[in-house]
């Protein structure tokens, strides 16, 4: 049994049809066509925002900046509206490539958490610089010291890069499709 080829339009339809489908599999084509769709749509929104921004700057009319709001709002709505289907697509793609889909939580969640911790450290560091406070909490003191903050930022950056490289490698891998059985059990997938 061979997997059906997925084209550009079909991939976009499947993306929304499988909105919260965390079961099954997604082929490389299905995944990368959706990535291309999202890139095109985001580029249109961002391009529109840039054009409005350039128009407002060149005409020196501050009232034109108000047009940035609906464009950026639509981009945020689209991004939030496609967050769950992007995660479900990644889970299905991981499964299709023969990896445990729970790795998506690690490779997508860890960079987010590290980014938040680094932001908190930067926030405390800025507050301390303004108020000249000294923290008696060891964790906050370590985060906000110039050395601790730098080390944390470097470790966060390296971890984020490693997670993104791992994601790219997994998402580029060919299918581990078992002929005649489109949904093999977990123990057949060689995790």
N, C-alpha and C positions, 0 to 999 in steps of 0.2 A: 504494500500500500504506500503510495507516494504522497508527499505533502503537496497541497495545492499551492501554486505560485500566487503571490499576492502582489498586486500592482499599486501604483501611487494612490488612486482614488479608493480602491478597495481597502488599503491599509488604514486610511483615515476613517472610513465607515466602521471598520472593525475596532478601531481605537475607541470610538464612542459607544459602539454596540457592546463591547466588553468593559464598560466603564468601571465596574467593581468586580470583575471576574479575576480572582486570584488563582484560579484553577487552570489546568491545561497548559498549553505552550504557545509561544509566539516565535515565528521564524525570524531570521536576521532581516529579511526583506521587510517584513511587517514592522519590526522595530525601527529600522533605519529610515523607512519611508515616513513614519510618524515623526521622527527626529527632523527630517527635512521639512515636513509640513509646519512643525512648531517653529523652526528657524525662519521660514518664510513669513509666517504670521507675525512673529515677534519683530522681524526686520521691518515689516510694514508699519507696525505701531511705533517702533523706535524711530524709523525714518520720518514718519509724520511728526513726531515730537521734535526731532531735530529741525525739520523745515519750519515749524511754527516758531521754534526758539530763534533760528537765524532770521526769520522774518521780523520777529519782535525786536531783536537787537539792531538789525539794519534800519528799521523804520523809527527806532527810538520811541515807540509807543508801548508803554507799560501795560496798557489794556489788552494787548495781544497775548500776553503771557497766560491769560485766563483760559485760552484755548488748549494749553498744555494739560490742564486738569482732566477734561474728558478723555483725551487720548491716553494719558497715563492711567486713568481709572479703568478704562477698557482693557488695557494691558494687564493690570493687576487682577481684574475679574477673570480674564482669560487664563492667566497663570494659575490662579487659585482653583478655577473650574476644571483645569486639566491636571491638577496635582495628583489626585487619586488615580485617574486612568494612567498617568505616567508611571506611578509606582506599581500599579497592577501589571502594566505592560513589562516593566523591568523584572517583576517576579516571574511572569510567564517566560520571559526570555532567558532568565537564569536557569529555570527548570529545563527549557529546551536545550540549553548549552551543556546540561549535565551537572549543574551546580545546585547546592542547597539554596532554595529561594530565601531562606532566612538570612543569608549573607547580605541581601539588599538592605536589611535593617542596619547591619554593621557598616556597610560601605556608604550608605546615604546618611545614616544617623550620626555616626562618629564625627565626620567633618562638621556637621551642624552643631553638635554639642561642644566641640573644641572651639568653634568660632564664637559661640556664646560665652564660653569661659574666658577667651581672650578679650572679648568686648567688655566683659565685666571687669577684668583686670585693668584694661585701658581706662574705663570709667573711673575706677577707684584711684588710679594713678593720676588722672587729670584733676579729680577732686582734691587729692592730697596736695598737688602742686598749687592749687588755688588757695587752700586753707592752711597749708603747712601743718597738717595733722600727721601724727604718727600712730599707726594702727598697732594695737596690742594683740590682735588676732593673727596667729602665725600664718594661716593660709592666705589671708588678705595681704599681709605684709610681704609674703613671698611673691604673690601675684603682682603686687604693685611696685616692688623694687625694680630699678631699671634693669638689673641683671635677670631677676626672676621673670619679669615681663618679657624681656627679649628672648630668653630661653623658651618660655611657653609659646611665644609667637612663632619661633623657629620650629619647635616640635609640632605645633598645630599645622603649620604650612607643609612640613614634610609628610605628616600623616594624611593631610588632605590630598596632596599630590599622589601619594601611594595608593590611597583609596580610589582616586580617579583613574589611575593607570590600571589598577585591578579591574575596575568597572569596564574600561575600554577593552581590555583583553577578553573578559568574559562575554561582553556584548558582541564582540567580533568573531567569537568561536562558532564553528559550524554546529548544526543540530546534532544531538545524540538520539535521533529518531530511530526507534526500533521498528523495522519493517513488519507490517501486519498488526502492530499494536500501538496505536497513536497515544495511549495514555498508560505507560508502564508504571508499575508500582515503584515506590521509593527505593526499595531494595534492589531493583534492577538498574538503577541509574548510576551506580558506581560513585556515590558521594564519598 
